[in-house]
Amino acid sequence: MAGEFNSISGSKRSLHVQVAREIARGILSGKLAQGSILPGEIALCEQFGISRTALREAVKLLTSKGLLESRPKVGTRVINRAFWNFLDPQLIEWMDGLADTDQFCQQFLGLRRAIEPEACALAAKFATADQRIELSETFQQMVEVSEAEIFDHAKWLEIDIRFHSLIFNATGNDFYLPFGNILTTMFINFISHSSEEGSTCIKEHRLIYDAIMAGNSDKARQASADHLLESKHRLPALS
């Protein structure tokens, strides 16, 4: 494992975050095996060209994400994959380019199908007046983009992310809030990969929107479930 990492001493980013990213990508890619022990502090500091303080901050950050654990007289060990915090938006960012895109998007779609229909149902029931106003304004922007003579895919992506994130924020359930943040991180890759270019599914979004605004939980749940069918996302079925 000697010489696994390159010096980042000239990086303009926060050193400990950059170090954490490099180590995390080594773990996520499998180059640093589960259960393996990282090189000692001195060796890592020399490889990265950083101080012990920066390295320790990086290890602390990765420990909080479930990737590493440090033990006296043992060292810093890569934890089993079962304990990695895949719901951490920063960890998801660091995975970019490492995972099989089809499989990654398929797993993400599976997560959405498990929780998003219920989030829509809760939003229909618990969204505040201000949240409904914001959702209405956002949906109107979706309509405008979808009806424009020249389709702006980047603008659609931005508004679509906001629309779905608003739904999670309007559930009245704090445990749903982190998923709004995850969507912001993951939709950029997911929508670009799985949606037909120029396709907005505006009719499906309208059904979700109308049901939430009408306070109809059952219709909101069903409209969301229909929107998340595999056949509508250009993803191959899992074997």
C-alpha positions as CSV (number, residue, x, y, z in Angstrom):
1,M,0.0,0.0,0.0
2,A,3.1,2.2,0.1
3,G,2.9,5.2,-2.3
4,E,-0.9,4.7,-2.8
5,F,-1.6,8.4,-2.5
6,N,-0.3,11.5,-4.2
7,S,0.7,14.7,-2.6
8,I,-2.1,17.3,-2.4
9,S,-0.2,20.0,-0.5
10,G,-0.8,22.4,-3.3
11,S,-4.6,21.9,-3.4
12,K,-6.8,25.0,-2.9
13,R,-9.5,23.0,-1.1
14,S,-9.5,22.4,2.6
15,L,-6.7,19.9,3.1
16,H,-8.4,17.5,5.4
17,V,-11.5,17.3,3.1
18,Q,-9.3,16.6,0.1
19,V,-7.4,14.0,2.0
20,A,-10.7,12.4,3.2
21,R,-11.9,12.4,-0.4
22,E,-8.9,10.6,-1.7
23,I,-8.9,8.0,1.0
24,A,-12.7,7.5,0.7
25,R,-12.4,7.0,-3.1
26,G,-9.7,4.4,-2.4
27,I,-12.1,2.6,-0.1
28,L,-15.2,3.0,-2.3
29,S,-13.3,1.7,-5.3
30,G,-12.0,-1.3,-3.4
31,K,-8.4,-0.3,-3.7
32,L,-8.3,-0.1,0.0
33,A,-10.0,-3.4,1.1
34,Q,-12.5,-3.8,3.9
35,G,-10.7,-4.7,7.1
36,S,-7.3,-3.5,5.9
37,I,-5.2,-1.2,8.0
38,L,-4.1,2.1,6.6
39,P,-0.4,3.0,6.6
40,G,0.8,4.9,9.7
41,E,0.5,8.6,10.3
42,I,4.0,9.4,9.3
43,A,3.8,7.5,6.0
44,L,0.4,9.0,5.1
45,C,1.6,12.5,5.9
46,E,4.6,12.1,3.7
47,Q,2.5,10.7,0.8
48,F,-0.1,13.5,1.0
49,G,2.4,16.2,1.9
50,I,0.3,17.4,4.9
51,S,0.5,17.8,8.6
52,R,-0.6,15.3,11.2
53,T,-3.4,17.7,12.2
54,A,-4.9,17.7,8.7
55,L,-4.6,13.9,8.5
56,R,-6.3,13.4,11.8
57,E,-9.1,15.7,10.8
58,A,-9.6,13.7,7.6
59,V,-9.7,10.4,9.6
60,K,-12.2,11.9,11.9
61,L,-14.4,12.9,9.0
62,L,-14.2,9.4,7.4
63,T,-14.9,7.9,10.8
64,S,-18.2,9.9,11.0
65,K,-19.2,8.5,7.7
66,G,-18.6,4.9,8.8
67,L,-15.6,4.2,6.6
68,L,-12.9,4.1,9.2
69,E,-12.2,3.3,12.8
70,S,-9.1,4.0,14.8
71,R,-7.9,1.8,17.7
72,P,-4.9,2.1,19.9
73,K,-2.0,-0.3,19.1
74,V,-4.0,-1.5,16.0
75,G,-4.2,1.6,13.8
76,T,-6.8,2.9,11.4
77,R,-8.9,0.2,9.8
78,V,-11.3,0.2,6.9
79,I,-14.8,-0.8,8.2
80,N,-17.0,-3.3,6.6
81,R,-19.3,-2.0,3.8
82,A,-22.4,-2.7,5.8
83,F,-21.5,0.2,8.1
84,W,-20.8,2.8,5.4
85,N,-23.2,5.8,5.5
86,F,-24.4,5.7,1.9
87,L,-27.1,8.4,2.8
88,D,-24.3,11.0,3.3
89,P,-24.5,13.5,0.4
90,Q,-20.7,14.1,0.6
91,L,-20.1,10.3,0.3
92,I,-22.4,10.1,-2.6
93,E,-20.4,12.9,-4.3
94,W,-17.2,11.1,-3.7
95,M,-18.6,7.9,-5.4
96,D,-19.0,9.8,-8.7
97,G,-17.3,7.8,-11.5
98,L,-16.5,4.8,-9.3
99,A,-19.7,2.8,-9.3
100,D,-21.4,1.1,-12.3
101,T,-23.8,3.8,-13.5
102,D,-26.7,1.5,-14.3
103,Q,-26.5,-0.3,-11.0
104,F,-26.1,2.9,-9.1
105,C,-29.1,4.5,-10.7
106,Q,-31.1,1.3,-10.3
107,Q,-30.4,1.3,-6.6
108,F,-31.3,5.0,-6.3
109,L,-34.6,4.4,-8.1
110,G,-35.3,1.5,-5.7
111,L,-34.8,3.9,-2.8
112,R,-37.0,6.5,-4.3
113,R,-39.8,4.0,-5.0
114,A,-39.6,2.9,-1.3
115,I,-40.0,6.3,0.2
116,E,-41.1,9.0,-2.2
117,P,-44.7,7.9,-2.8
118,E,-45.3,8.0,1.0
119,A,-43.5,11.4,1.1
120,C,-46.0,12.7,-1.5
121,A,-48.9,11.3,0.5
122,L,-47.6,13.1,3.7
123,A,-47.0,16.3,1.8
124,A,-50.6,16.2,0.6
125,K,-51.8,16.0,4.2
126,F,-49.3,18.2,6.1
127,A,-47.8,20.8,3.7
128,T,-48.3,24.3,5.1
129,A,-49.8,27.1,3.2
130,D,-46.4,28.6,2.5
131,Q,-45.0,25.3,1.3
132,R,-48.0,24.8,-1.0
133,I,-47.4,28.3,-2.4
134,E,-43.7,27.5,-3.0
135,L,-44.6,24.2,-4.6
136,S,-47.1,25.9,-6.9
137,E,-44.6,28.5,-8.0
138,T,-42.0,25.8,-8.7
139,F,-44.5,23.7,-10.7
140,Q,-45.4,26.7,-12.8
141,Q,-41.8,27.1,-13.6
142,M,-41.7,23.5,-14.7
143,V,-44.6,24.1,-17.0
144,E,-42.9,27.1,-18.5
145,V,-39.7,25.2,-19.2
146,S,-41.5,22.2,-20.6
147,E,-43.5,24.5,-23.0
148,A,-40.6,26.6,-24.2
149,E,-39.7,26.4,-27.9
150,I,-36.1,25.5,-26.9
151,F,-35.9,23.0,-24.1
152,D,-33.3,24.0,-21.4
153,H,-32.3,20.7,-19.9
154,A,-30.1,22.4,-17.2
155,K,-33.0,24.6,-16.1
156,W,-35.3,21.7,-16.0
157,L,-32.9,19.7,-13.9
158,E,-32.6,22.6,-11.4
159,I,-36.4,23.0,-11.1
160,D,-37.1,19.3,-11.0
161,I,-34.7,18.8,-8.1
162,R,-36.4,21.7,-6.2
163,F,-39.9,20.3,-6.9
164,H,-39.1,16.8,-5.4
165,S,-37.0,18.3,-2.5
166,L,-39.9,20.5,-1.6
167,I,-42.1,17.5,-1.3
168,F,-39.8,15.9,1.3
169,N,-39.6,19.1,3.2
170,A,-43.4,19.4,3.3
171,T,-44.0,16.0,4.9
172,G,-44.1,17.3,8.4
173,N,-41.7,14.4,9.3
174,D,-38.2,15.4,10.2
175,F,-36.8,12.0,9.2
176,Y,-37.7,12.6,5.6
177,L,-35.7,15.9,5.5
178,P,-32.3,14.3,4.8
179,F,-33.7,12.7,1.6
180,G,-34.4,16.1,0.2
181,N,-30.6,16.8,0.5
182,I,-29.7,13.4,-1.0
183,L,-31.9,14.1,-4.0
184,T,-30.1,17.4,-4.6
185,T,-26.8,15.4,-4.8
186,M,-28.0,12.4,-6.7
187,F,-30.6,13.8,-9.2
188,I,-27.9,15.5,-11.3
189,N,-26.4,12.1,-12.3
190,F,-29.7,10.2,-12.1
191,I,-31.9,12.4,-14.2
192,S,-29.2,13.0,-16.9
193,H,-28.6,9.2,-17.1
194,S,-32.2,7.8,-16.9
195,S,-34.4,10.4,-18.5
196,E,-35.0,10.7,-22.2
197,E,-33.3,13.8,-23.4
198,G,-35.9,16.6,-23.6
199,S,-38.5,14.6,-21.7
200,T,-39.9,16.2,-18.6
201,C,-42.8,13.9,-17.8
202,I,-44.8,17.0,-17.1
203,K,-48.1,15.2,-17.1
204,E,-46.9,12.9,-14.3
205,H,-45.6,15.8,-12.3
206,R,-48.9,17.6,-12.7
207,L,-50.7,14.6,-11.3
208,I,-48.4,14.6,-8.3
209,Y,-48.8,18.3,-7.9
210,D,-52.6,18.4,-8.3
211,A,-53.0,15.6,-5.7
212,I,-50.8,17.3,-3.2
213,M,-52.5,20.7,-3.7
214,A,-55.9,19.0,-3.3
215,G,-54.8,17.3,-0.1
216,N,-55.5,13.9,-1.6
217,S,-52.9,11.5,0.0
218,D,-54.0,8.4,-1.9
219,K,-53.8,10.0,-5.3
220,A,-50.5,11.7,-4.5
221,R,-49.1,8.3,-3.4
222,Q,-50.3,6.5,-6.5
223,A,-49.2,9.3,-8.9
224,S,-45.7,9.2,-7.4
225,A,-45.5,5.4,-7.7
226,D,-46.6,5.6,-11.3
227,H,-44.0,8.2,-12.0
228,L,-41.2,5.9,-10.6
229,L,-41.9,2.8,-12.6
230,E,-38.7,1.3,-14.0
231,S,-40.0,1.4,-17.6
232,K,-40.0,5.2,-17.5
233,H,-36.4,5.6,-16.6
234,R,-34.4,3.8,-19.3
235,L,-32.8,1.5,-16.8
236,P,-32.1,-2.2,-17.4
237,A,-33.8,-4.6,-15.0
238,L,-31.7,-6.2,-12.3
239,S,-30.9,-9.9,-12.9
